């Protein structure tokens, strides 16, 4: 049976995304370039076979998964394996298969801790275990870094004594690292977009529950004055504040709303 872990994303010893990708690629001989590619679930299935040989039928794992239905298939195998070996973790499949950075990064951080708690250091051949199945995912348009072009050789000017190198070659060489910078900038842009989407979801959830609390408050106020201790206790909970918390003045004069 597996050793369960309950670490959260705020733990200080989490790996960076680059270190995490290096660990995954080296451990199970894959070629992932982004955390988002873990949304297929294939890597987790291979890791479980590494930890508990034979616990999951690798021949059923879709290592070349490209569709959400194939992702769901892999995560279903993973969840069944969790139950079999006693891992009491509910996989947030609906979030993971969307391929967002934050959701997948938080889950793989937890999984790394599960791996560390259960790995006994035994030798493992991941390619042989999956019977040589290719794991390189087909990249989407925009994920492939453009190959740097070879600098074209400018015509050399003839001289009786000295032949000068073509002036454009140095400039072309300086432009070579641009492709890597573009890829990194694109990754950061996607990460920012993912975080913005997460904030929007949290704001919607906040407003949803605030509306419920407001409805409860109105009901309690309607029976105010009646001898109902339960209602009074509910009101006490609604108006309770933590130490040091100051309720903002909603009708303060002379203040303009902040713009974001």
Secondary structure, DSSP 8 states (H G I E B T S, - for coil): --------TT-TT---HHHHHHHHHHHHT----SGGGGGG-HHHHHHHHHHSTTSS-GGG--TT--SHHHHHHHHHHHHHHHHHHT------HHHHTTT-HHHHHHHHHHHHHHHHHH-------HHHHTTT--------TTTS---------------SS-----THHHHHHHTTTHHHHHHHHHHHHHHHHHHHHHHHHHHHHHHHHHHHHHHHHHHHHHTTTSS-HHHHHHHHHHH---TT-----TT-TT------
